[in-house]
């Protein structure tokens, strides 16, 4: 028994049909992918990887990189995908913390990483953006038969490090049950089956691209159009061949800015899913007007994979992330007391279910503080659940502003600013203030070809917001700082504007 390998990989052995379509239109059958995973599992075993060992990967997105994940599952190893943007210094932290037996990197990083992998006796293999390198050299020599290593549902399958926007990154330990239960829930919730062809242009070092998109389509035994990254021309080229797509909000805004993206081009599509960052209501409306499709928005975390989703059948409400997925429970609690709050009250979102991770790697004390005694995980997201059960994310607990003793939720203000004429989007943060403790700052990006002023924004907000919620300062940028998944990096904005109210 090997839960994930049995569910996702073993069926490939009898699939002579296409399961992957590369950007160069080369098609890969299930059998071909299965044999590749066998070869990689043999390479890992020959490299000293035993059940429970870690295998770290920092490479570009290729079929071989995907097969490395699958090979790890078959070998009983823990897959450790790492952001391609991490520097060697950042990589050193992850390698020191996770102690992988094998590290797979781009050939360009080999010299830098070998400085700290070699002294530890770790095996360093390379894989470039064309699927070539020392890993591929060993794949070509490896046998094509491999017996899956036995695993149980509670055994770990992967470690994913949080983005580390506040303090050092933590390794979220995800088990076979965590990942498989979520794949099953999403197949059910989003109606995926073997007829589906997913357009995939997400990175595979992240929950969204790897454990949502890949696991779901493999569980459904559908096809994946596997693009190296998001490129508008490639998306438009392959869209007629797909019937579903998963993306981040930036993908959809870029498509909307291209006149070739039309209702006729998308009329055959079954589903567009958005996640990893909040989708603006304006984007929701514009997408529906242009295509006739309403984007399905959902909510997840590194620690839990997916928790909630707007309905496949039913109202997909902009500004909400829908209902808890099958098997997942959600509640809102008071941050200080832990008391469970009523409908429409704002508090901390907590979730419980088979999707929730096993804890943080080698951080037992941190793990303990993140769970309630009844097993609910404290997400750190501020949210509310309305009387109909729709969940709305208001912001992160760390983003809460306390001004003059009053709680200020940035999302409430951002929604009002974003609705103003001339505004494309905004980010609201708190900055130290000598009188109020913290004061509200708004950072605004104007819509293309539009101009507005701080005075106009202030005047409009004062009509509907209490004075303590109104920004004490407004700044304009050409774009908000974002991470690779499109999330606004408010920590960077806080650093940039932390001395706004500093007395000279």
N, C-alpha and C positions, 0 to 999 in steps of 0.2 A: 504493500500500500504506500502510495505517495500522492496525497490529495491533489495538489496542483498539477503535478506531472500527469497523473491519471486523467484529470479532467481537461487539461489544456493541450497536452503534447501527445499522449498516446493515440488519440483519434487521428492525428496527422499521418500515422503510419499506413493508414488505409485510404488516404485522400490523394487520388491521382490528379484531382482538379487543382486549379490555381488557388493559392491562399494569400500570396503577396504579389503586388505589382509595383515594381520599382519606378523611379522617376524617369529612367531610360526606356520604360515600357517592357523591360524584361519581366517575364512571369515565372514565379517559383511555385511549384506544386507542394502539397502537404508532405508528400513522401520526401522530396528534396530537403525541405526544412527539417523534417524529422531526422534524416540521416546526418544533417549538419549539426543538430543538437547532440547526436550520439558522438560524433567526432570531438566536439568541444568538451563534452563530459569526460571523454577519454583523456583529452589533453589536460584537463584539470586534475584528474586522478593521477596522471603521470607526473604532474607538477607538485604532488604532495597534498592536494586538497582532500580532506576527509570530511565526513558529515559534521555539520556545525561550524566548519571553517568559513571565513569570510573571503569573498572575491570582490575587489574594488575595480570599478571601471570609470575612466574619464576619457571618453572618445567621442568622435562625431557619430551621428546617427546613421547606421548602416544595417543591412540585414544580418551581418555577422555579429554586430553589437546586440541586436535583438536575440539572436541565437545564443549568445553568451548568457543572457538572462535565463533562457530556457534550459541551457546546459547546466547552469548552476542548480536549478530546481531538480533536474534529474540526478545530479551528483550529491544532492542533499546539502549543498553549500548555501550560505547566506549571500544574496546578491546585494552589492553596495554601489549603486549608481551615483556618480558625482557630477555636479554641474561643470560643463566644459569651460565656464568662465573663471573657475577657481584658479588662483595663482599657486605656484609651487609651495609658497609659505602656508597657504590655507590647506593645501593637500597634505602637508606634513602633519597638521593637526588631526585630520581625519585618519591618516594611516597610523599615527601614534595611538589614537583612541580606539580604532577598530581592530588593529593588528591583523590585517588580511594576510592570507598565505600567498595570494597572487594579486598583482596589480596590473591592470591593462590600461595603457595610455596611448596617446597619439605619439608617433615617432618624434615630433617636434619637442615633446616634453620629456623624452626619455633621459637625456643627460641630466636635467634638473632634478627629476624624481629619483634617479639612481643614487644621488648623493645621500639620500636617507633610506632608500629601500635596500641598497646593497649591504650597508653595515648591519642591517637587521636580518639578513639572509632571506629576504623576500624575493619571490620570482617576479620579474618585471617583463611583461610582454607588450608588444605594440600592435596597434590597429589603426590604420589611417582612414580618411574619408572615402577611400575606394575599396575598403575591406581588405587591404593588403598590410603586411607587417609580419613580425615574428610569430604572432598568434596564428595567422593564416598559414604560415609555413609549417607550423606544427599540425594544424588541422588537416593539411593535405597528406600528412604521413599517418594520421590516426585511423583507427578502425571504425567501422560504421555500425558496429553492434555494441549496445550498452544496456545493461539491466538497471532500471531505476533503483536508486537507493531508497530503502524503506524509511518513510517519515510518518508521523502521526499528526492530526490536525493542530495540536498545540505547539508543534515544532516551528521554529522560526524559519521564514523563507527569505526575508530581506531586512536590511536596515536602511532607512532613509533619514538623512540628516535634515533637520529643519533649516530654514533659510538663514537663521542667525542674525535677524535684524535687531534683536535686543539680546546682547550677551553672546556667549559662544554657542555654536550649534549643538543640538542634542540629537542623538541617534534614536529614532523611533523604531522599535522592534515589532515587525509585522509577521504574524504567523501564517501558516497555510490556511487555517480556518478564516482568519481575518480577510485575506485576499479572495479566497474562493467564495465565501459567503457574500461578499460585496459584488463579485462578478455575477453570481446567481440573482441577486436582488436587482441589479441594473438590467440584466437581460429581461427580467420580468417587467420591471417598471417602464423600460423604454422599448419593449417589444422587439428585441433583436433576435434574429434567427439566421439560418444558413443562406437565406436569399440576400442578406445585407452586404453591401460593399461600402466600407467606411473610408472616407478621405482623411488621411492621417498626416498632418504636418506639424505635430507637436513634438517637443523634445522627449526623449525616453529616459531622462534622469529624474523625472518628476512623476508624482502620483497620477496626474491627469493623463499624460501621454502613455505611460507604461501600464499602470494597474487599472485604469479605467478603460482607455481605448483598446489596448492590446488584449488584456485579460477578457474583456467582454466579448470582443469579436472572436477570439479563439474559443471561448466557451460556447458561443453561438455557432461556431464552425462557419463563419462568414469569411469574406475576403477583405483585405486591407490594401488600399493604395498608399504605399509607404514612401512619402516624400521626405527628403533630408531636412527641410525646414520650410517655414511659410514663405511662399513667393507668389505674388498675385497672379503672374502669368501662368505658373504651373497649376495653381488652384483652378483658374479658369479653363485651362487645357483639360484637366482631369475631372472636373465637376460633372460633365455629362456621363461619365462612366460610373459615378458613385450614386448612392441614394441616401447617404447620411454623412454628417461631418461633425467633428468635435473641435472646439477652438476656444481661444481666450478672446475677451472683448476687442482687443486690438485687431485680431483677424477680421472681425466683422466690420469694424469702422474702415479698415483699409479696402475691403471689398466694396463697401458702399461709396467710397470715393472714386471708384473706377466705373466709367460709363458702360463698360462691357458687361458688368454684373447686372443682369436684367431678370425680370419675371420669367421670360421665356427660357432663360438658361437654367433656372431653378425649379421649373414647374414639375419635374419628375422626382424631385427630392422628397424623402420621407421625414427627415429629422435634422435639425440643426441644434446642437447643444453648446452652451457656453458656461465656462467656469474659470476657476483660479483667481478671478478678480471680479468685482461688481460690474455689472452691465448697466450702463446709463439708460434711464427711461427713454431718453431721446433716441438712442441707438435701437432700442426695442421698436419704437414707433416707426423710425425711418426704415428699418429692415422689413417690417410688415408691410409698409406702404409700397416699398420697392418690389418685394418678392411674393407677397401674399402669405409668407410663412411667419409664424411667431416663434422666436427662439426659445428653447427650453433651458431655463437657468436652474442650476443645482448648486449644492454647497458641500464642500468636503475639506479635509485637512490631511496633512502628512500623517498624523497620528491615527486617523480613522478611515482613510479613503473617503468614500461618499456617505453622507449622513441624510440629506434631504434632497428632494427634487420636485420641481413643478410637475404637474400631471401630464402624462402623454395624452390622455383623453380628459378634457376638462379645461378650466381656465388657467392659463399660464400668466400669472400676475407679475407685471413689471415691479421691481422693487422688493420682491420676495424670492425666497429660494424653495418655496413649495412646502411639501409635507415630509415627515420622516419616511424613509424608505422601508420596505417590508423587513421586519425584524429589528428595526431601530427605534428606540424610545428617545424622546427629547422633552426637556422641561426647562423652565426659566427660574433661576433662584436669585435671592439677594446675595450680593457679592460678600458682604460682611458676615451675615448670620447664617447663610445657607438655606434660609426658609424658602419654600416653593411659592412662587408668585402666581397670581391669577392671570387670566387672558388679558392681553393688551398691556400688561405691565412690563416695563423694561428692566432687564437684569442680565445675569450671566447665563449663557446657554450651556446646558449639560446634556450629554448623550450617553446612551448605554446600548450595547448590542454586540453581536459576534464580529462586527467590523472593527471594534475598538482595540487598539494596539495593546501589546503586553507590557509596555513601559519603556523607559529610556535606557539605552545601553550603558551599563556600568554607572547608573545614577539612581540607586534605589531610594535615596531620600527624596530626590526631586520627583520621582515616580509616585511616591507615597502622597506627596502634597497635591498631586494633580487629580487624585481620585477621591470620591466620597466613599464612606463605608459600605454603601449599598451598591457600589460598582459603577456609579455614574462618573464619566470623565468630564472634568471642568475645562471647557474648550478655551476660555479666555475671550470669547466673542460676546459682545453685548448684543442682545437680541430681544425680540418680543414675538409671541405667538398669539394671533388674533382668535376671535371666537370661532372661526371656521377651521382653524388649525394651520393656517399658512404661517410659515416662519419668515421673519424679516431680520436680517443682520443689520444692526445699527452701527457697529464699529468694533474695534478691539478694546479690551479693558485698558490696555496700556495707552490708548489714544484718548481715553476719557479726560476731559478738561474740568478741573474744579476751580471755578472763578468766584471769589468772594464767598466761598462756602456752598455755592450752587453747582450741581452737576450739569455739564454741557456735553451733549452728544454730537460730535462733529457731523454725523450723517444727516441729522435734521437740518443743519445749516447748509450743508453741501447741496442737498436736494433743492432748497430754495434758491441758492445762488445759480445752480446749473439751469434752472428754469428761466432765468433772466435773459432778456434780449442781448445778444452779443457775446454770451458766455458759452464756451464749449464744455469745460469742466472745471472743477475746483477741488482743493484740499484744505480742510480746516484743521488747524493744530493749536496747541497751547504753548505759550512762552512765559517764562518767569516775569512776574509783575510785582513791583514794590508794594502796591496797595492791595491787589486782589489775590496775590499768591500766583495765579496764572491768569492770563488774559487771552482772548480769542484772536487768532490771526487767520485770515483767509488768503490762500495763494490761488490765483485765478489764471486760467488759460482762455484767451479770447477765441471765439469762433473764427474760422478762416475768412479773412477780408472784413472782419467786424472790429469795432473798437467800443469799449465802454470805459467808465472811470470809476475810481473808488467811491467818489461822491454819489454817483448814480446807484451803485450797489448798496451803499450804506442806507440811502434814503428808502430804497425798495424794501430792504430787510426790516427796517424799523416799523414798517406797517404791520408786520405779522409776527415779529419776534420780540421777546422781552429784551430789555436793554443789556442784561448780563450775557445774553447769547450773541449779541451783535458784535462783529469783529471790531476790535480796537485799532487794527491796522490791516490794510489790504495790499498785497503785492501781486505783480503780474509777471508770469514766466511764459516762454514760448512752448514749454512742455513740462509736465510733471515727471520727476525722477521715478523710474519703475525698475523692478527686477525682471528677470528673464521671462517670468510668467505673467507680466503685465500689472502686478500689484504696485500701487503707489508706495514709495519708500518714505513714509512720513518721518522716520527717524532722521533721514538726511535733511528734510525740511526743518525739523526742530533744531538741528545743529546750525543750519544756515541762518535761522532767524531768532536764535535763543537770546541775543542781546538787543532785541528790538526795543525793549522797555528799560534797558539798563541805564541807570542814572550815571551821568558822566561827572 
